[in-house]
Amino acid sequence: KYSRIDFILPGMLGFSLLSTGVFGTAFVFFALRQTLVIKRFFATPVKRIYIVLAESFSRLVFAILGALVIIVIGYFFFHFTLLHGIITILNMLLMSAIGLAVFLGFGFIISGISKSESSIPVLANMVTMPQFLLSGTFFSTSLFPGWLQKISNALPLTFLNQALRKISFEGASLMDVWKEIMILLAWGVVIYIVAAKTFKWE
Protein backbone atom coordinates (compact mmCIF):
# COMPACT_ATOMS: atom_id res chain seq x y z
CA LYS A 1 0.00 0.00 0.00
CA TYR A 2 1.26 3.45 -0.96
CA SER A 3 1.50 5.35 2.31
CA ARG A 4 2.05 9.06 2.97
CA ILE A 5 5.71 8.58 3.92
CA ASP A 6 6.36 6.88 0.58
CA PHE A 7 5.37 10.12 -1.14
CA ILE A 8 6.80 12.65 1.31
CA LEU A 9 10.27 11.21 1.97
CA PRO A 10 11.53 11.31 -1.66
CA GLY A 11 10.24 14.88 -1.83
CA MET A 12 12.11 15.77 1.35
CA LEU A 13 15.22 14.17 -0.12
CA GLY A 14 14.91 16.24 -3.29
CA PHE A 15 14.24 19.33 -1.16
CA SER A 16 17.44 18.70 0.82
CA LEU A 17 19.57 18.13 -2.29
CA LEU A 18 18.31 21.27 -4.02
CA SER A 19 18.96 23.38 -0.91
CA THR A 20 22.46 21.96 -0.51
CA GLY A 21 23.35 22.43 -4.16
CA VAL A 22 22.06 25.98 -4.48
CA PHE A 23 22.62 27.64 -1.10
CA GLY A 24 25.79 25.79 -0.13
CA THR A 25 27.60 26.34 -3.42
CA ALA A 26 26.50 29.96 -3.86
CA PHE A 27 27.59 31.08 -0.39
CA VAL A 28 30.87 29.14 -0.40
CA PHE A 29 32.19 30.33 -3.76
CA PHE A 30 31.06 33.90 -3.17
CA ALA A 31 32.88 33.91 0.18
CA LEU A 32 36.01 32.38 -1.36
CA ARG A 33 36.01 35.10 -3.99
CA GLN A 34 35.31 37.96 -1.57
CA THR A 35 38.00 36.89 0.90
CA LEU A 36 40.51 36.48 -1.95
CA VAL A 37 41.07 32.82 -1.07
CA ILE A 38 40.64 31.82 -4.71
CA LYS A 39 43.14 34.49 -5.73
CA ARG A 40 45.66 32.91 -3.35
CA PHE A 41 44.93 29.52 -4.91
CA PHE A 42 46.04 30.96 -8.24
CA ALA A 43 49.49 31.56 -6.75
CA THR A 44 49.83 27.80 -6.36
CA PRO A 45 50.00 25.10 -9.05
CA VAL A 46 46.34 24.20 -8.38
CA LYS A 47 44.22 24.34 -11.53
CA ARG A 48 40.84 26.04 -11.50
CA ILE A 49 38.96 22.89 -12.41
CA TYR A 50 40.43 21.15 -9.36
CA ILE A 51 39.07 23.89 -7.09
CA VAL A 52 35.58 23.42 -8.52
CA LEU A 53 35.80 19.63 -8.40
CA ALA A 54 37.06 19.63 -4.81
CA GLU A 55 34.25 21.87 -3.56
CA SER A 56 31.67 19.93 -5.58
CA PHE A 57 32.95 16.60 -4.28
CA SER A 58 32.79 17.78 -0.67
CA ARG A 59 29.17 18.91 -1.21
CA LEU A 60 28.40 15.57 -2.84
CA VAL A 61 29.84 13.52 0.02
CA PHE A 62 27.98 15.39 2.75
CA ALA A 63 24.74 15.49 0.76
CA ILE A 64 24.83 11.74 0.09
CA LEU A 65 25.51 11.05 3.76
CA GLY A 66 22.56 13.26 4.63
CA ALA A 67 20.40 11.45 2.09
CA LEU A 68 21.39 8.11 3.60
CA VAL A 69 20.40 9.33 7.08
CA ILE A 70 17.01 10.50 5.79
CA ILE A 71 16.34 7.15 4.09
CA VAL A 72 17.43 5.06 7.08
CA ILE A 73 15.34 7.09 9.54
CA GLY A 74 12.36 6.90 7.19
CA TYR A 75 12.71 3.14 6.89
CA PHE A 76 13.19 2.25 10.55
CA PHE A 77 10.95 4.83 12.20
CA PHE A 78 8.27 5.59 9.61
CA HIS A 79 8.14 2.33 7.57
CA PHE A 80 9.28 3.92 4.34
CA THR A 81 9.04 1.39 1.50
CA LEU A 82 12.35 0.12 0.07
CA LEU A 83 11.19 -2.57 -2.31
CA HIS A 84 14.60 -4.18 -2.85
CA GLY A 85 16.31 -3.17 0.38
CA ILE A 86 19.96 -2.19 0.07
CA ILE A 87 19.80 -2.26 -3.75
CA THR A 88 17.02 0.31 -3.64
CA ILE A 89 19.03 2.48 -1.23
CA LEU A 90 22.08 2.40 -3.52
CA ASN A 91 19.95 3.33 -6.54
CA MET A 92 18.38 6.20 -4.60
CA LEU A 93 21.82 7.48 -3.57
CA LEU A 94 23.09 7.32 -7.15
CA MET A 95 19.99 9.15 -8.34
CA SER A 96 20.56 11.72 -5.60
CA ALA A 97 24.13 12.24 -6.81
CA ILE A 98 22.89 12.93 -10.35
CA GLY A 99 20.32 15.40 -9.07
CA LEU A 100 22.84 17.18 -6.84
CA ALA A 101 25.31 17.52 -9.72
CA VAL A 102 22.63 19.42 -11.64
CA PHE A 103 21.64 21.59 -8.67
CA LEU A 104 25.26 22.59 -8.03
CA GLY A 105 25.12 24.39 -11.36
CA PHE A 106 22.43 26.71 -10.03
CA GLY A 107 24.72 27.55 -7.12
CA PHE A 108 27.61 28.40 -9.47
CA ILE A 109 25.36 30.74 -11.47
CA ILE A 110 24.07 32.52 -8.38
CA SER A 111 27.55 32.94 -6.89
CA GLY A 112 28.69 34.44 -10.18
CA ILE A 113 25.91 36.99 -10.66
CA SER A 114 25.53 38.02 -7.01
CA LYS A 115 26.86 41.50 -6.30
CA SER A 116 26.79 41.09 -2.51
CA GLU A 117 26.27 38.38 0.07
CA SER A 118 22.83 39.76 0.92
CA SER A 119 21.63 39.18 -2.64
CA ILE A 120 22.41 35.46 -2.56
CA PRO A 121 19.36 34.39 -0.47
CA VAL A 122 17.06 36.40 -2.75
CA LEU A 123 18.41 34.84 -5.93
CA ALA A 124 18.63 31.38 -4.38
CA ASN A 125 15.01 31.53 -3.23
CA MET A 126 13.94 32.59 -6.72
CA VAL A 127 15.40 29.30 -7.94
CA THR A 128 14.39 27.00 -5.08
CA MET A 129 10.97 28.19 -3.93
CA PRO A 130 9.11 27.57 -7.21
CA GLN A 131 10.58 24.06 -7.31
CA PHE A 132 9.76 23.35 -3.66
CA LEU A 133 6.14 24.33 -4.29
CA LEU A 134 5.57 23.05 -7.84
CA SER A 135 7.71 19.91 -8.17
CA GLY A 136 5.58 17.50 -6.17
CA THR A 137 7.74 17.85 -3.08
CA PHE A 138 4.94 17.82 -0.51
CA PHE A 139 1.82 17.13 -2.58
CA SER A 140 1.04 15.66 -5.99
CA THR A 141 1.28 17.90 -9.03
CA SER A 142 -1.96 16.28 -10.27
CA LEU A 143 -3.77 18.65 -7.89
CA PHE A 144 -2.66 21.66 -9.96
CA PRO A 145 -4.64 23.12 -12.86
CA GLY A 146 -3.50 22.01 -16.29
CA TRP A 147 -1.48 25.14 -17.12
CA LEU A 148 0.42 24.90 -13.84
CA GLN A 149 1.14 21.20 -14.36
CA LYS A 150 2.94 22.11 -17.59
CA ILE A 151 5.26 24.37 -15.61
CA SER A 152 5.72 21.70 -12.93
CA ASN A 153 6.62 19.09 -15.53
CA ALA A 154 9.46 21.29 -16.82
CA LEU A 155 11.29 21.71 -13.49
CA PRO A 156 14.35 19.53 -12.74
CA LEU A 157 13.28 18.77 -9.15
CA THR A 158 10.05 17.25 -10.51
CA PHE A 159 11.99 14.61 -12.41
CA LEU A 160 14.28 13.85 -9.48
CA ASN A 161 11.28 13.39 -7.18
CA GLN A 162 9.54 11.16 -9.71
CA ALA A 163 12.63 9.01 -10.19
CA LEU A 164 13.21 8.62 -6.44
CA ARG A 165 9.59 7.53 -5.90
CA LYS A 166 9.76 5.01 -8.73
CA ILE A 167 13.00 3.57 -7.38
CA SER A 168 11.84 3.29 -3.77
CA PHE A 169 8.23 2.19 -4.13
CA GLU A 170 8.10 0.51 -7.54
CA GLY A 171 11.55 -1.07 -7.31
CA ALA A 172 12.76 0.62 -10.49
CA SER A 173 16.43 0.56 -11.42
CA LEU A 174 18.39 3.47 -12.85
CA MET A 175 17.78 1.99 -16.30
CA ASP A 176 14.04 2.13 -15.67
CA VAL A 177 14.16 5.86 -14.94
CA TRP A 178 16.37 6.71 -17.91
CA LYS A 179 13.92 9.34 -19.15
CA GLU A 180 14.12 11.27 -15.89
CA ILE A 181 17.91 10.95 -15.91
CA MET A 182 18.19 12.19 -19.50
CA ILE A 183 16.00 15.22 -18.75
CA LEU A 184 18.09 16.03 -15.67
CA LEU A 185 21.27 15.72 -17.73
CA ALA A 186 19.79 18.02 -20.36
CA TRP A 187 19.04 20.54 -17.62
CA GLY A 188 22.61 20.08 -16.41
CA VAL A 189 24.08 20.88 -19.84
CA VAL A 190 22.06 24.10 -20.09
CA ILE A 191 22.82 25.14 -16.51
CA TYR A 192 26.57 24.56 -16.77
CA ILE A 193 26.75 26.46 -20.07
CA VAL A 194 25.16 29.43 -18.30
CA ALA A 195 27.40 28.88 -15.26
CA ALA A 196 30.50 28.94 -17.46
CA LYS A 197 29.41 32.34 -18.80
CA THR A 198 28.51 33.88 -15.45
CA PHE A 199 30.92 32.35 -12.93
CA LYS A 200 33.57 34.75 -11.66
CA TRP A 201 36.88 33.84 -10.06
CA GLU A 202 37.78 37.30 -8.78
Solvent accessible surface area in square Angstrom, and as a share of the most:
residue,aa,sasa,rsa
1,K,225,0.95
2,Y,98,0.37
3,S,47,0.31
4,R,191,0.70
5,I,34,0.17
6,D,1,0.01
7,F,38,0.16
8,I,46,0.24
9,L,4,0.02
10,P,0,0.00
11,G,0,0.00
12,M,86,0.38
13,L,0,0.00
14,G,0,0.00
15,F,71,0.30
16,S,40,0.26
17,L,1,0.01
18,L,0,0.00
19,S,30,0.19
20,T,40,0.23
21,G,0,0.00
22,V,0,0.00
23,F,54,0.22
24,G,22,0.21
25,T,3,0.02
26,A,0,0.00
27,F,69,0.29
28,V,40,0.23
29,F,3,0.01
30,F,7,0.03
31,A,47,0.37
32,L,30,0.15
33,R,17,0.06
34,Q,111,0.49
35,T,79,0.46
36,L,92,0.46
37,V,43,0.25
38,I,0,0.00
39,K,108,0.46
40,R,148,0.54
41,F,73,0.30
42,F,58,0.24
43,A,94,0.73
44,T,62,0.36
45,P,135,0.85
46,V,65,0.37
47,K,124,0.53
48,R,120,0.44
49,I,96,0.49
50,Y,120,0.45
51,I,10,0.05
52,V,30,0.17
53,L,99,0.49
54,A,63,0.49
55,E,44,0.20
56,S,19,0.12
57,F,130,0.54
58,S,36,0.23
59,R,44,0.16
60,L,52,0.26
61,V,56,0.32
62,F,146,0.61
63,A,11,0.09
64,I,34,0.17
65,L,96,0.48
66,G,30,0.29
67,A,2,0.02
68,L,63,0.31
69,V,82,0.47
70,I,42,0.21
71,I,0,0.00
72,V,56,0.32
73,I,77,0.39
74,G,2,0.02
75,Y,99,0.38
76,F,138,0.57
77,F,148,0.62
78,F,119,0.50
79,H,151,0.68
80,F,2,0.01
81,T,37,0.21
82,L,18,0.09
83,L,94,0.47
84,H,104,0.46
85,G,31,0.30
86,I,113,0.57
87,I,97,0.49
88,T,2,0.01
89,I,23,0.12
90,L,92,0.46
91,N,24,0.12
92,M,0,0.00
93,L,25,0.13
94,L,98,0.49
95,M,0,0.00
96,S,0,0.00
97,A,25,0.19
98,I,42,0.21
99,G,0,0.00
100,L,0,0.00
101,A,48,0.37
102,V,4,0.02
103,F,0,0.00
104,L,9,0.04
105,G,0,0.00
106,F,25,0.10
107,G,0,0.00
108,F,11,0.05
109,I,27,0.14
110,I,4,0.02
111,S,0,0.00
112,G,1,0.01
113,I,71,0.36
114,S,6,0.04
115,K,171,0.72
116,S,48,0.31
117,E,103,0.46
118,S,86,0.56
119,S,32,0.21
120,I,0,0.00
121,P,46,0.29
122,V,92,0.53
123,L,44,0.22
124,A,0,0.00
125,N,59,0.30
126,M,129,0.58
127,V,36,0.20
128,T,0,0.00
129,M,83,0.37
130,P,54,0.34
131,Q,7,0.03
132,F,14,0.06
133,L,90,0.45
134,L,33,0.16
135,S,2,0.01
136,G,4,0.04
137,T,1,0.00
138,F,93,0.39
139,F,85,0.35
140,S,41,0.27
141,T,26,0.15
142,S,80,0.51
143,L,135,0.67
144,F,29,0.12
145,P,69,0.43
146,G,48,0.46
147,W,166,0.58
148,L,31,0.15
149,Q,55,0.25
150,K,155,0.66
151,I,82,0.42
152,S,0,0.00
153,N,75,0.38
154,A,53,0.41
155,L,27,0.13
156,P,1,0.01
157,L,0,0.00
158,T,2,0.01
159,F,24,0.10
160,L,0,0.00
161,N,0,0.00
162,Q,64,0.28
163,A,0,0.00
164,L,0,0.00
165,R,28,0.10
166,K,71,0.30
167,I,0,0.00
168,S,0,0.00
169,F,52,0.22
170,E,114,0.51
171,G,15,0.14
172,A,14,0.11
173,S,42,0.27
174,L,41,0.21
175,M,151,0.68
176,D,92,0.48
177,V,0,0.00
178,W,138,0.48
179,K,124,0.53
180,E,11,0.05
181,I,24,0.12
182,M,109,0.49
183,I,65,0.33
184,L,0,0.00
185,L,86,0.43
186,A,57,0.44
187,W,76,0.27
188,G,8,0.08
189,V,92,0.53
190,V,87,0.50
191,I,5,0.03
192,Y,84,0.32
193,I,100,0.51
194,V,60,0.34
195,A,6,0.04
196,A,83,0.65
197,K,166,0.70
198,T,34,0.20
199,F,35,0.15
200,K,91,0.38
201,W,44,0.15
202,E,121,0.54
